[in-house]
Amino acid sequence: MDNVTIDQIRGDLQDSFRPLMEKYNIDDIGTFEEEGAEDDYYIGYTVRKNGRIYMVHMPFKKTGEGQLALAKQEWTVETDDPTDEDISGFPTIDAVFEHLF
């Protein structure tokens, strides 16, 4: 994957909201973004379904120009429950939602 801007990724995520909501009967969906240590950056979805909130994201590296490069083609799931462990290793967003829902 080439380096892309955060706005490009955010736009691609937003374009997928309605199809994902309809396919998986999701209550609400938005973007998730978090800066990590050094040049780590995580971007993906915040999803609410059946009273639970999930942060589903992929790891990126931020370049000196402020663009992002995909660090690993792997989705990770975090929940709003601090006792839950993160689940990672999903190759596609459909694999994530099929596992969760």
Rosetta silent file (secondary structure, phi, psi, omega in degrees, C-alpha in Angstrom):
SEQUENCE: MDNVTIDQIRGDLQDSFRPLMEKYNIDDIGTFEEEGAEDDYYIGYTVRKNGRIYMVHMPFKKTGEGQLALAKQEWTVETDDPTDEDISGFPTIDAVFEHLF
SCORE:     score description
SCORE:     0.000 S_00000001
   1 L     0.000  135.272  177.057    0.000    0.000    0.000 S_00000001
   2 L   -74.190  163.964  174.650    1.269    3.435   -0.884 S_00000001
   3 L   -67.289  136.424  179.974    1.444    6.222    1.650 S_00000001
   4 E  -134.375  163.018  178.592   -1.920    7.958    1.988 S_00000001
   5 L   -82.204  157.535  176.174   -3.281   10.842    3.986 S_00000001
   6 H   -59.899  -38.824  179.067   -5.326   10.359    7.117 S_00000001
   7 H   -62.302  -36.733  177.664   -8.187   12.167    5.350 S_00000001
   8 H   -64.446  -45.472  179.383   -8.112    9.615    2.502 S_00000001
   9 H   -64.673  -45.208  179.357   -8.340    6.702    4.922 S_00000001
  10 H   -58.433  -42.409  178.749  -11.039    8.430    6.947 S_00000001
  11 H   -63.090  -42.532  177.727  -13.035    9.034    3.745 S_00000001
  12 H   -62.596  -41.282  177.895  -12.738    5.383    2.698 S_00000001
  13 H   -62.955  -45.609 -178.693  -13.936    4.278    6.130 S_00000001
  14 H   -63.240  -35.106  177.827  -16.883    6.676    6.037 S_00000001
  15 H   -63.707  -24.077 -177.768  -17.885    5.399    2.584 S_00000001
  16 L   -93.389   -4.497 -176.360  -18.251    1.909    4.058 S_00000001
  17 H   -54.611  -57.814 -173.841  -20.443    2.895    7.048 S_00000001
  18 H   -60.772  -48.241  179.152  -23.863    2.311    5.458 S_00000001
  19 H   -59.985  -39.634  179.071  -23.026   -1.045    3.791 S_00000001
  20 H   -67.938  -41.145  178.892  -21.492   -2.375    7.025 S_00000001
  21 H   -60.495  -42.241 -178.673  -24.410   -1.141    9.139 S_00000001
  22 H   -71.489  -43.786 -176.652  -26.893   -2.862    6.835 S_00000001
  23 H   -65.847  -38.840 -174.220  -24.946   -6.107    6.418 S_00000001
  24 H  -111.823   10.238  177.762  -24.244   -6.608   10.145 S_00000001
  25 L    52.407   48.548 -178.522  -27.227   -4.761   11.655 S_00000001
  26 L   -81.334  138.417 -179.635  -24.914   -2.350   13.506 S_00000001
  27 L   -71.602  -42.564 -178.816  -26.540    0.267   15.748 S_00000001
  28 E  -156.089  150.216  179.961  -23.940    2.986   15.138 S_00000001
  29 E  -146.662  144.079  177.938  -20.550    3.325   13.454 S_00000001
  30 E  -151.825 -174.856  178.647  -17.880    6.006   13.308 S_00000001
  31 E   -92.169  150.965  176.142  -14.152    6.378   12.822 S_00000001
  32 E  -120.891  131.281  175.969  -11.553    5.452   15.410 S_00000001
  33 E  -140.902  137.497  178.083   -8.147    7.137   15.482 S_00000001
  34 E  -150.194  130.609  174.439   -5.362    6.884   18.023 S_00000001
  35 E   -87.317  133.862  178.616   -1.753    7.995   17.962 S_00000001
  36 L  -101.909 -163.855  178.474    0.630    5.508   19.507 S_00000001
  37 L   -67.287  146.570  177.694    4.237    5.751   20.596 S_00000001
  38 L    52.199 -115.065 -175.813    6.690    7.368   18.188 S_00000001
  39 L  -105.516   16.123  177.935    5.303    7.006   14.653 S_00000001
  40 E   -75.871  141.461  179.204    2.578    4.416   15.373 S_00000001
  41 E  -147.259  137.650 -178.112   -0.961    5.345   14.349 S_00000001
  42 E  -122.455  130.695  179.658   -4.156    3.304   14.552 S_00000001
  43 E  -142.018  143.562 -178.778   -7.220    4.014   12.473 S_00000001
  44 E   176.884 -136.260 -173.431  -10.439    2.117   11.902 S_00000001
  45 E  -116.836  149.120  161.910  -13.989    1.969   13.221 S_00000001
  46 E  -109.955  124.075 -172.925  -15.831    2.559   16.468 S_00000001
  47 E  -125.006  135.977  174.712  -18.876    0.273   16.383 S_00000001
  48 E  -119.877  127.979  176.676  -21.860    0.032   18.715 S_00000001
  49 E  -151.601  132.534  177.917  -24.125   -3.005   18.689 S_00000001
  50 L    52.937   39.826  176.534  -26.367   -4.474   21.383 S_00000001
  51 L    79.844   -0.150  178.832  -25.084   -2.030   23.995 S_00000001
  52 E  -106.289  150.391  177.760  -21.412   -2.911   23.421 S_00000001
  53 E  -119.624  132.594 -179.434  -18.761   -0.684   21.901 S_00000001
  54 E  -123.916  136.231  171.572  -15.911   -2.048   19.803 S_00000001
  55 E  -107.194  115.362 -175.223  -12.847   -0.231   18.472 S_00000001
  56 E  -117.572  119.163 -172.111  -11.686   -2.054   15.352 S_00000001
  57 E  -147.864  166.381  175.668   -8.475   -0.777   13.806 S_00000001
  58 E  -120.101  152.251  179.965   -5.352   -1.447   11.763 S_00000001
  59 E   -87.457  136.930  176.423   -1.786   -0.354   12.566 S_00000001
  60 E  -129.339  163.375  171.314   -0.072    2.278   10.446 S_00000001
  61 E  -112.872  132.733  179.076    3.240    4.111   10.545 S_00000001
  62 E   -88.440  130.215  179.795    3.135    7.881   10.234 S_00000001
  63 L   -85.354  169.165  177.965    5.662    9.319    7.801 S_00000001
  64 L   -62.092  -23.848  179.093    7.573   12.559    8.239 S_00000001
  65 L   -88.011    3.589  179.004    5.171   14.153    5.760 S_00000001
  66 L    84.121    8.596  176.285    2.171   13.247    7.917 S_00000001
  67 L   -91.831  170.801 -179.047    0.981   10.451    5.663 S_00000001
  68 E  -117.364  142.429  172.950    0.277    6.884    6.740 S_00000001
  69 E  -122.264  131.389 -179.748    1.760    3.594    5.563 S_00000001
  70 E   -60.662  124.687 -179.526    0.074    0.333    6.509 S_00000001
  71 L   -83.733  -36.312 -178.064    2.276   -1.422    9.072 S_00000001
  72 L  -158.978  133.382  178.788    0.472   -4.765    8.978 S_00000001
  73 L   -78.709   76.192 -175.528   -2.615   -6.051    7.130 S_00000001
  74 L  -154.880  124.548  176.630   -4.335   -7.093   10.353 S_00000001
  75 E   -86.782  141.376  175.724   -7.443   -5.845   12.137 S_00000001
  76 E  -120.975  143.751  179.255   -7.481   -5.654   15.947 S_00000001
  77 E  -115.956  126.419  169.614  -10.583   -5.473   18.159 S_00000001
  78 E  -116.311  154.707  176.851  -10.724   -3.651   21.489 S_00000001
  79 E  -119.812  174.003  177.511  -13.877   -3.312   23.590 S_00000001
  80 L   -82.306   -1.421  178.406  -15.176   -0.799   26.096 S_00000001
  81 L   -94.816  114.125 -176.666  -14.798   -3.441   28.827 S_00000001
  82 L   -64.341  -14.749  178.995  -11.365   -3.075   30.478 S_00000001
  83 L   -85.798  -13.936  178.343  -11.382   -6.754   31.476 S_00000001
  84 L   -78.221  141.246  174.316  -11.597   -7.900   27.832 S_00000001
  85 L   -89.049  149.507  175.831   -8.352   -8.671   26.038 S_00000001
  86 L   -64.381  146.451  176.356   -7.701   -7.298   22.574 S_00000001
  87 E  -117.784  128.520  179.560   -8.264   -9.748   19.738 S_00000001
  88 E  -134.818  173.332  178.322   -6.099   -9.425   16.638 S_00000001
  89 E   106.774    7.122 -179.205   -5.184  -11.311   13.510 S_00000001
  90 E   -80.910  126.309 -177.603   -8.262  -10.655   11.382 S_00000001
  91 L   -77.799  -24.273 -178.197   -7.362  -10.324    7.679 S_00000001
  92 L  -137.974  161.831  176.888  -10.559   -8.461    6.685 S_00000001
  93 H   -68.188  -33.416  176.652  -13.225   -6.306    8.286 S_00000001
  94 H   -63.165  -38.250  177.305  -15.801   -8.953    7.349 S_00000001
  95 H   -62.436  -37.222  177.444  -13.799  -11.536    9.322 S_00000001
  96 H   -62.084  -53.894 -174.289  -13.955   -9.202   12.342 S_00000001
  97 H   -69.331  -32.966  175.880  -17.720   -8.701   12.173 S_00000001
  98 H   -66.018  -34.028  176.419  -18.448  -12.341   11.439 S_00000001
  99 H   -70.528  -43.678 -176.244  -16.489  -13.250   14.578 S_00000001
 100 H   -75.290  -39.056 -170.996  -18.179  -10.594   16.732 S_00000001
 101 L  -117.949    0.000    0.000  -21.742  -10.815   15.462 S_00000001
